[in-house]
Amino acid sequence: MMSARFAALALAGALAACNGSDTPEEPAGFDAAAAFPATFLFGTATAGFQVDLGCPTAPCPDLQSDWYQWATDQRIIDEELVNGDDVHEGPGHWELYESDHELMAGTLHNNGFRMSIEWSRLFTQSTEGVTDHAALRALADPEGLAKYHAMFDSLKAKGITPIVTLIHYSMPLWIHDGVACHFDPEGCENRGWMDGDRLIPEMAKYAGFAAKEFGDKVDLWATLNEPYAVVVPGYTLPSKERTNPPGISDAQVKWAPIVIRNMIEAHARMYDAIHAGDTVDADGDGVNTMVGLVPNLAPTYPMDPEKERDVKAAENAHKLYNEHMLDPLILGDYDTDLDGTPDEVREDLKGRMDFVGINYYTRLTVSGLSGPLVPHIPLFTFMPDTTNLFAVFPQGIYEVAMFVKERYGLPIYITENGTVSTNDDTETAPAFLVDHLSWIRKAIADGADVRGYMFWSFIDNYEWNHGFGMEFGLFDYDRTTKARTLKKVGEVYSGIAEAGRLTPEILEAHRTEAGAH
């Protein structure tokens, strides 16, 4: 069930919002300007498909990626499931990675970087039936293999610790044909998350290969990015706001429980494969590898905290959204029928997380229903407040960090947190950054083992079905020359990372009431 502190924080925040204030008063004795831990990672986050394309001197498309297929298929564009932007206008990180790493280390004073390996760039053809590492290496694309080795070498030379995501939404076409499954989900051949018997062994094999191949350069591994950001827009309710291949509209939510179950099983098997494959301590800290999952956590709030139905809806939303996938992989408690009560203990899932990667953007406010929206997901008794989906709520990053601390007791990396900004934005994005880091600093002071913060994103990029219309980067870039330009929010982040703290000057200039505690 929802932890006592998490429930109390959510209720207090909801009541405060009703009273016209989003945050409690700052307690005496807390110093927001105190230094972050000496080993804290300040960095940025990217996903390969979003930043790699657009190389300035030679085409570098990821032709075997399901997302490349999805973004360029005219039928999908005509359905307005993607906006039709040319993916080849991206920032070209695949070619310009070394100069980008220079900007990270020299301009931003960063010592961390979250990136993804694209499965489709390593293996452009099926690996089924091949298990030996040497045989897999011979099957791997030579350019992809060499490029990732070069990327990791470049990061190490610049003193930047990589956090590597293995599945950041995209998969190879030979395992998932998103367009075919969009039009015929029952009859398509390469069915991705709908076919766990085929996908899970191949995904574990890929994870084990990557761990053995790059384990001397990488110690921090993330398996899956934001599982529910695949489940909902991919297999339940795709919309102009968010889609993911195969973009199936499923009023009965038939596929969602199947996909969720396969994701839980896949992470566990990837975890085992990574630990078996990565036997080298890359950074000399005495730990060969740490493996985590990256959920998009959000504190859940009742629309009306005085309505029992809304309060119960918020509890159910929390169980489904924040606990359901983490509980079996950390505690072994598996709620297989999605009714909020664990009904199975799975030792083969338990303890399969070494850290929790938190992607945090906003809170979730819900109203209650009289019963489940669909019968086979009993917890689904809530409806999100769609008018509040993008509310800026810095306190929430503290709440989810404390939830992870109290329920799971694991180390935490903030693997994504960011907001849209432009070169003309001199205050909104810097305030967002400072307010959230202020709450993270408080979480650390209150005992949460937060070890790093990765701002989303290093550079403006292809924001999935929105194309280039949403700019989250600390840098923007010229679509023709690829020249990078630092934004104001990047200047502020650089000052924070260089100082290792939120200096009094930065707090005075940029922290808002929402960042006070």
C-alpha positions as CSV (number, residue, x, y, z in Angstrom):
1,M,0.0,0.0,0.0
2,M,1.0,3.6,-0.2
3,S,3.7,4.5,2.3
4,A,2.5,6.6,5.3
5,R,4.8,9.5,4.4
6,F,3.9,9.4,0.7
7,A,0.2,9.5,1.5
8,A,0.6,12.3,4.1
9,L,2.7,14.3,1.6
10,A,0.1,13.9,-1.1
11,L,-2.8,14.8,1.1
12,A,-0.9,17.8,2.6
13,G,0.0,19.0,-0.9
14,A,-3.6,18.7,-2.1
15,L,-4.9,20.6,0.9
16,A,-2.2,23.3,0.4
17,A,-3.2,23.6,-3.2
18,C,-6.8,24.1,-2.1
19,N,-5.7,26.8,0.3
20,G,-3.8,28.6,-2.5
21,S,-0.3,27.5,-1.6
22,D,1.6,24.7,-3.3
23,T,4.3,24.2,-0.7
24,P,4.8,24.1,3.0
25,E,7.0,26.5,4.8
26,E,10.7,25.9,4.8
27,P,11.8,24.2,8.0
28,A,14.3,25.8,10.2
29,G,17.8,24.3,9.9
30,F,17.6,23.2,6.2
31,D,20.2,24.8,4.0
32,A,19.3,24.6,0.3
33,A,22.8,26.0,-0.5
34,A,24.6,23.1,1.1
35,A,26.9,21.1,-1.2
36,F,25.7,18.0,-2.9
37,P,27.7,14.8,-2.0
38,A,31.2,14.8,-3.5
39,T,30.4,11.8,-5.7
40,F,27.1,13.3,-7.0
41,L,26.7,13.1,-10.7
42,F,25.6,16.2,-12.5
43,G,24.7,15.4,-16.1
44,T,22.2,15.3,-18.9
45,A,20.1,12.6,-20.6
46,T,19.4,11.7,-24.2
47,A,18.0,8.8,-26.1
48,G,19.8,7.5,-29.2
49,F,17.0,7.7,-31.7
50,Q,16.2,11.3,-30.6
51,V,19.7,12.7,-30.9
52,D,21.7,10.5,-33.3
53,L,20.2,11.3,-36.6
54,G,21.1,14.3,-38.7
55,C,24.8,13.8,-39.1
56,P,26.4,16.7,-41.0
57,T,28.8,14.9,-43.3
58,A,27.1,11.5,-44.1
59,P,23.6,10.1,-43.6
60,C,23.3,8.1,-40.4
61,P,19.7,6.8,-40.3
62,D,18.8,3.9,-38.1
63,L,17.0,2.0,-40.8
64,Q,16.3,-1.1,-38.7
65,S,14.6,0.8,-35.8
66,D,10.9,0.5,-35.3
67,W,10.8,4.1,-34.4
68,Y,12.5,5.1,-37.7
69,Q,9.9,3.1,-39.5
70,W,7.1,4.7,-37.4
71,A,8.3,8.2,-37.9
72,T,8.8,7.9,-41.7
73,D,5.8,5.8,-42.7
74,Q,3.4,7.9,-44.7
75,R,0.3,6.0,-43.5
76,I,1.3,6.7,-39.8
77,I,1.9,10.4,-40.7
78,D,-1.5,10.6,-42.4
79,E,-3.2,9.2,-39.3
80,E,-1.4,12.1,-37.4
81,L,0.2,9.6,-35.0
82,V,3.5,11.4,-35.8
83,N,3.7,15.0,-37.0
84,G,5.8,14.2,-40.1
85,D,8.9,16.1,-39.2
86,D,12.0,14.9,-41.1
87,V,14.0,12.8,-38.6
88,H,17.1,13.5,-40.6
89,E,17.2,17.1,-39.3
90,G,18.3,15.9,-35.8
91,P,21.4,17.1,-34.0
92,G,23.7,14.4,-35.5
93,H,25.2,13.2,-32.2
94,W,26.1,9.9,-33.9
95,E,28.8,11.8,-35.7
96,L,29.4,14.8,-33.3
97,Y,29.5,12.8,-30.0
98,E,33.1,13.8,-29.2
99,S,32.5,17.5,-29.5
100,D,29.3,17.1,-27.6
101,H,31.2,15.3,-24.8
102,E,33.6,18.3,-24.8
103,L,30.6,20.6,-24.2
104,M,29.4,18.4,-21.4
105,A,32.7,18.4,-19.6
106,G,34.1,21.8,-20.4
107,T,31.0,24.0,-20.7
108,L,28.5,22.3,-18.4
109,H,31.1,21.0,-15.9
110,N,29.2,17.7,-16.0
111,N,30.5,14.4,-14.7
112,G,27.6,12.2,-15.8
113,F,25.7,11.4,-19.0
114,R,22.7,9.1,-19.5
115,M,22.6,7.7,-23.1
116,S,21.1,4.7,-24.8
117,I,22.5,1.9,-26.9
118,E,20.2,1.4,-29.8
119,W,19.6,-2.4,-30.2
120,S,18.9,-1.8,-33.9
121,R,22.3,-0.3,-34.4
122,L,24.1,-3.2,-32.9
123,F,22.1,-6.0,-34.4
124,T,20.4,-5.1,-37.7
125,Q,19.4,-8.7,-38.2
126,S,17.9,-11.4,-36.0
127,T,20.1,-13.1,-33.3
128,E,17.7,-15.9,-32.8
129,G,19.5,-19.2,-32.4
130,V,22.9,-17.5,-31.7
131,T,24.1,-17.5,-28.1
132,D,27.9,-17.5,-28.0
133,H,29.4,-14.0,-27.4
134,A,31.9,-14.4,-30.2
135,A,29.2,-15.5,-32.6
136,L,27.1,-12.6,-31.6
137,R,30.0,-10.2,-32.0
138,A,30.5,-11.5,-35.5
139,L,26.8,-10.9,-36.3
140,A,26.9,-7.4,-34.8
141,D,27.1,-4.4,-37.2
142,P,30.8,-3.4,-37.2
143,E,30.1,0.3,-37.4
144,G,27.6,0.3,-34.5
145,L,30.0,-1.8,-32.4
146,A,32.9,0.4,-33.0
147,K,30.9,3.6,-32.5
148,Y,29.7,2.7,-29.1
149,H,33.2,1.6,-28.0
150,A,34.4,5.0,-29.2
151,M,31.6,6.9,-27.4
152,F,32.5,5.2,-24.1
153,D,36.2,5.8,-24.6
154,S,35.4,9.5,-25.2
155,L,33.3,9.8,-22.1
156,K,36.0,8.1,-20.0
157,A,38.7,10.4,-21.3
158,K,36.6,13.4,-20.2
159,G,35.8,12.1,-16.8
160,I,32.1,11.5,-17.5
161,T,30.4,8.5,-16.0
162,P,27.8,6.9,-18.4
163,I,24.4,5.6,-17.4
164,V,23.4,3.4,-20.2
165,T,19.8,2.7,-21.1
166,L,19.4,-0.5,-23.2
167,I,15.7,0.0,-24.3
168,H,14.7,3.6,-24.6
169,Y,11.4,2.8,-26.3
170,S,12.9,1.7,-29.7
171,M,13.5,-1.9,-30.8
172,P,14.8,-3.6,-34.0
173,L,12.3,-4.2,-36.8
174,W,13.1,-7.9,-36.7
175,I,11.7,-8.1,-33.2
176,H,8.9,-5.4,-33.6
177,D,7.3,-4.3,-36.8
178,G,5.3,-1.4,-35.3
179,V,3.5,-0.4,-38.5
180,A,2.4,-4.0,-39.4
181,C,1.1,-4.5,-35.8
182,H,-0.7,-1.1,-35.9
183,F,-2.8,-2.3,-38.8
184,D,-3.0,-6.0,-37.8
185,P,-2.1,-6.6,-34.1
186,E,-3.4,-10.2,-34.1
187,G,-1.7,-11.2,-37.4
188,C,1.6,-9.3,-37.6
189,E,4.7,-11.4,-37.4
190,N,7.2,-9.4,-35.3
191,R,5.0,-8.5,-32.4
192,G,7.4,-6.9,-29.8
193,W,6.0,-6.6,-26.3
194,M,2.9,-8.6,-27.3
195,D,5.1,-11.7,-27.8
196,G,7.0,-12.2,-24.6
197,D,8.0,-15.8,-25.4
198,R,10.1,-14.5,-28.3
199,L,11.0,-11.0,-27.0
200,I,12.2,-11.7,-23.5
201,P,15.0,-14.2,-24.3
202,E,16.2,-12.0,-27.2
203,M,16.2,-8.9,-25.0
204,A,18.1,-10.7,-22.2
205,K,20.6,-11.9,-24.8
206,Y,21.1,-8.4,-26.1
207,A,21.5,-7.1,-22.5
208,G,24.1,-9.8,-21.7
209,F,26.0,-9.1,-24.9
210,A,26.2,-5.4,-24.2
211,A,27.3,-6.0,-20.6
212,K,30.1,-8.3,-21.6
213,E,31.1,-6.1,-24.6
214,F,31.1,-2.7,-22.8
215,G,31.3,-3.7,-19.1
216,D,34.9,-2.5,-18.8
217,K,33.6,1.0,-19.6
218,V,30.1,1.0,-18.1
219,D,29.0,0.2,-14.5
220,L,25.5,1.8,-14.5
221,W,22.9,0.1,-16.6
222,A,19.2,0.9,-17.0
223,T,17.0,-1.8,-18.7
224,L,13.8,-0.1,-19.8
225,N,12.8,3.6,-20.0
226,E,9.3,4.6,-18.7
227,P,7.4,1.4,-19.3
228,Y,4.0,3.0,-18.9
229,A,4.9,5.6,-21.5
230,V,5.0,2.6,-23.9
231,V,2.0,0.8,-22.5
232,V,-0.5,3.7,-22.6
233,P,0.3,5.3,-26.0
234,G,1.4,2.0,-27.6
235,Y,-1.2,-0.4,-26.5
236,T,-4.1,1.5,-24.9
237,L,-4.8,5.0,-26.0
238,P,-2.6,6.6,-28.6
239,S,-3.3,10.2,-29.3
240,K,-1.8,13.4,-30.8
241,E,-0.4,14.0,-27.4
242,R,1.6,10.8,-27.3
243,T,2.0,7.7,-29.5
244,N,4.4,4.8,-29.5
245,P,4.5,2.0,-32.0
246,P,2.3,0.0,-32.6
247,G,-0.2,2.7,-31.5
248,I,-3.1,0.3,-30.9
249,S,-6.4,1.9,-29.7
250,D,-7.8,-0.7,-27.3
251,A,-11.0,0.3,-25.6
252,Q,-10.9,-3.0,-23.6
253,V,-7.3,-2.5,-22.6
254,K,-6.7,-6.1,-23.6
255,W,-3.0,-5.7,-24.3
256,A,-1.9,-3.6,-21.4
257,P,-1.7,-6.3,-18.7
258,I,0.1,-8.6,-21.1
259,V,2.7,-6.0,-22.0
260,I,3.2,-4.9,-18.4
261,R,3.8,-8.6,-17.4
262,N,6.3,-9.0,-20.2
263,M,8.1,-5.9,-19.2
264,I,8.5,-7.1,-15.6
265,E,9.8,-10.4,-16.7
266,A,12.1,-8.8,-19.3
267,H,13.7,-6.5,-16.8
268,A,14.4,-9.4,-14.4
269,R,16.0,-11.5,-17.1
270,M,18.0,-8.5,-18.4
271,Y,19.2,-7.9,-14.8
272,D,20.5,-11.4,-14.5
273,A,22.2,-11.3,-17.9
274,I,23.9,-8.0,-17.2
275,H,25.2,-9.1,-13.9
276,A,26.5,-12.3,-15.5
277,G,28.1,-10.4,-18.4
278,D,29.6,-7.3,-16.7
279,T,32.3,-8.6,-14.4
280,V,34.6,-5.6,-14.6
281,D,34.7,-2.6,-12.2
282,A,34.9,0.2,-14.7
283,D,35.2,3.1,-12.3
284,G,37.2,1.5,-9.5
285,D,34.6,1.8,-6.8
286,G,34.6,-1.9,-5.9
287,V,31.2,-2.5,-7.7
288,N,31.2,-4.2,-11.1
289,T,27.7,-3.3,-12.1
290,M,24.5,-1.7,-10.9
291,V,21.3,-2.3,-12.8
292,G,18.0,-0.4,-12.5
293,L,14.7,0.3,-14.1
294,V,13.6,3.8,-15.1
295,P,10.0,4.4,-14.3
296,N,8.2,7.8,-14.7
297,L,7.2,8.2,-11.1
298,A,4.6,10.8,-10.1
299,P,2.9,11.6,-6.7
300,T,-0.8,11.0,-7.1
301,Y,-3.3,13.5,-5.7
302,P,-7.1,13.4,-5.2
303,M,-9.0,16.0,-7.2
304,D,-10.9,16.7,-4.1
305,P,-9.2,15.6,-0.9
306,E,-12.5,15.7,1.0
307,K,-14.1,13.2,-1.3
308,E,-13.5,9.6,-0.3
309,R,-13.9,8.3,-3.8
310,D,-11.1,10.7,-5.1
311,V,-8.8,9.8,-2.2
312,K,-9.3,6.1,-3.0
313,A,-8.7,6.8,-6.7
314,A,-5.4,8.5,-5.9
315,E,-4.3,5.5,-3.8
316,N,-5.2,3.1,-6.6
317,A,-3.4,5.3,-9.2
318,H,-0.3,5.2,-7.0
319,K,-0.4,1.4,-6.6
320,L,-0.8,1.0,-10.4
321,Y,1.5,3.7,-11.6
322,N,4.3,3.7,-9.0
323,E,4.3,0.4,-7.2
324,H,3.0,-2.3,-9.5
325,M,6.2,-2.7,-11.5
326,L,8.7,-2.0,-8.8
327,D,7.2,-4.2,-6.0
328,P,7.8,-7.6,-7.7
329,L,11.3,-6.6,-8.9
330,I,12.5,-5.3,-5.5
331,L,10.3,-7.0,-2.9
332,G,9.1,-10.0,-4.8
333,D,5.5,-9.1,-4.2
334,Y,3.5,-9.5,-7.4
335,D,0.0,-8.3,-7.9
336,T,-0.8,-10.4,-10.9
337,D,-4.5,-9.5,-11.2
338,L,-4.0,-5.7,-10.7
339,D,-6.4,-5.5,-7.8
340,G,-3.9,-3.8,-5.4
341,T,-3.1,-6.8,-3.3
342,P,0.0,-9.0,-4.0
343,D,-1.1,-12.6,-4.7
344,E,2.2,-14.2,-5.5
345,V,5.8,-14.1,-4.2
346,R,8.3,-14.4,-7.0
347,E,11.8,-15.2,-5.9
348,D,13.0,-15.1,-9.5
349,L,11.9,-11.5,-9.7
350,K,12.8,-10.3,-6.1
351,G,16.0,-8.3,-5.6
352,R,16.4,-7.5,-9.3
353,M,17.1,-3.8,-8.9
354,D,20.3,-2.1,-7.6
355,F,19.0,1.4,-8.0
356,V,15.8,3.2,-9.1
357,G,16.1,5.6,-11.9
358,I,13.4,8.3,-11.5
359,N,12.1,10.3,-14.5
360,Y,10.0,13.1,-12.9
361,Y,8.1,15.8,-14.7
362,T,4.8,16.5,-12.8
363,R,2.2,15.1,-10.4
364,L,-0.9,13.1,-11.3
365,T,-4.2,14.5,-10.1
366,V,-7.2,12.1,-10.4
367,S,-10.9,11.9,-9.8
368,G,-12.6,8.7,-8.6
369,L,-15.0,6.4,-10.5
370,S,-17.7,4.2,-9.0
371,G,-15.8,1.1,-10.3
372,P,-13.0,-0.1,-12.6
373,L,-13.0,1.4,-16.0
374,V,-12.2,-2.0,-17.4
375,P,-13.0,-5.2,-15.4
376,H,-9.6,-6.9,-15.7
377,I,-7.7,-4.0,-14.2
378,P,-9.5,-3.5,-10.8
379,L,-7.1,-0.7,-9.8
380,F,-8.2,1.4,-12.7
381,T,-10.8,3.4,-10.8
382,F,-9.5,6.8,-11.6
383,M,-9.5,9.4,-14.3
384,P,-6.6,11.8,-14.7
385,D,-7.2,15.6,-14.6
386,T,-6.2,16.4,-18.2
387,T,-6.2,20.1,-17.4
388,N,-3.4,19.5,-14.9
389,L,-1.1,17.1,-16.9
390,F,1.8,19.6,-17.3
391,A,1.6,21.5,-14.0
392,V,5.0,22.4,-12.7
393,F,5.2,20.9,-9.2
394,P,8.8,20.7,-7.9
395,Q,7.8,19.3,-4.5
396,G,6.8,16.1,-6.3
397,I,10.4,15.2,-7.0
398,Y,11.0,15.2,-3.3
399,E,7.9,13.1,-2.7
400,V,8.9,10.3,-5.2
401,A,12.4,10.2,-3.9
402,M,11.2,9.8,-0.3
403,F,8.7,7.2,-1.5
404,V,11.6,5.1,-3.0
405,K,13.7,5.7,0.1
406,E,11.0,4.5,2.5
407,R,9.5,1.7,0.6
408,Y,12.5,0.2,-1.2
409,G,15.6,1.6,0.5
410,L,17.6,1.7,-2.8
411,P,20.0,4.3,-4.3
412,I,18.3,6.7,-6.6
413,Y,19.4,8.5,-9.8
414,I,17.2,11.2,-11.2
415,T,17.5,10.0,-14.8
416,E,15.2,12.7,-16.4
417,N,13.8,16.0,-15.3
418,G,13.4,19.0,-17.6
419,T,11.1,21.5,-19.3
420,V,10.7,23.1,-22.7
421,S,12.8,26.2,-23.2
422,T,14.1,28.5,-25.9
423,N,17.0,30.9,-26.2
424,D,14.6,33.7,-25.2
425,D,13.6,32.0,-22.0
426,T,15.7,33.6,-19.3
427,E,13.7,32.6,-16.3
428,T,11.1,29.9,-16.7
429,A,13.5,27.0,-17.4
430,P,16.2,28.2,-14.9
431,A,13.5,28.4,-12.2
432,F,12.3,24.9,-13.1
433,L,15.9,23.6,-12.8
434,V,16.7,25.4,-9.5
435,D,13.4,24.6,-7.8
436,H,13.7,20.9,-8.6
437,L,17.3,20.7,-7.5
438,S,16.4,22.5,-4.3
439,W,13.9,19.8,-3.5
440,I,16.4,17.1,-4.4
441,R,18.8,18.6,-2.0
442,K,16.2,18.4,0.7
443,A,15.5,14.8,-0.1
444,I,19.2,14.1,0.4
445,A,19.2,16.0,3.7
446,D,16.2,13.8,4.7
447,G,18.1,10.6,4.0
448,A,17.3,9.7,0.4
449,D,20.3,8.2,-1.3
450,V,20.1,10.3,-4.5
451,R,23.3,9.9,-6.4
452,G,22.8,11.9,-9.5
453,Y,20.7,14.3,-11.6
454,M,20.4,14.0,-15.3
455,F,18.6,17.0,-16.9
456,W,16.4,16.3,-19.9
457,S,18.0,17.0,-22.2
458,F,21.6,17.8,-23.3
459,I,20.3,19.2,-26.7
460,D,17.1,19.9,-28.5
461,N,16.1,16.8,-30.4
462,Y,13.3,14.7,-32.0
463,E,10.7,14.6,-29.3
464,W,9.0,11.4,-30.6
465,N,5.6,12.0,-32.2
466,H,6.0,15.8,-31.6
467,G,9.0,15.9,-33.9
468,F,11.1,19.0,-33.4
469,G,8.3,21.1,-32.0
470,M,9.2,20.6,-28.3
471,E,12.7,21.8,-27.3
472,F,14.0,20.5,-24.0
473,G,17.7,21.0,-24.5
474,L,20.3,23.0,-22.6
475,F,21.7,23.6,-26.1
476,D,19.8,24.3,-29.2
477,Y,21.4,23.7,-32.6
478,D,21.3,25.0,-36.2
479,R,19.5,22.5,-38.4
480,T,21.9,23.1,-41.3
481,T,25.3,23.6,-39.7
482,K,24.6,21.7,-36.5
483,A,26.3,24.4,-34.5
484,R,25.3,24.2,-30.8
485,T,24.3,27.3,-28.8
486,L,24.0,27.3,-25.0
487,K,20.7,28.5,-23.5
488,K,20.3,30.5,-20.3
489,V,19.2,27.4,-18.5
490,G,22.4,25.7,-19.6
491,E,24.4,28.6,-18.1
492,V,22.6,28.2,-14.8
493,Y,23.1,24.5,-14.7
494,S,26.8,24.9,-15.6
495,G,27.2,27.2,-12.5
496,I,25.5,24.7,-10.3
497,A,27.6,21.7,-11.5
498,E,30.8,23.7,-11.3
499,A,30.1,24.8,-7.7
500,G,28.6,21.4,-6.7
501,R,25.7,23.2,-5.1
502,L,23.0,25.7,-5.4
503,T,24.9,28.8,-4.5
504,P,23.1,31.6,-2.5
505,E,23.4,33.8,-5.6
506,I,21.7,31.2,-7.8
507,L,19.0,30.6,-5.3
508,E,18.4,34.3,-4.9
509,A,18.2,34.8,-8.7
510,H,16.1,31.8,-9.7
511,R,14.3,29.9,-6.9
512,T,10.6,30.6,-6.7
513,E,8.1,30.0,-3.9
514,A,7.6,26.5,-5.4
515,G,11.2,25.7,-4.7
516,A,11.1,26.7,-1.0
517,H,10.5,24.0,1.5
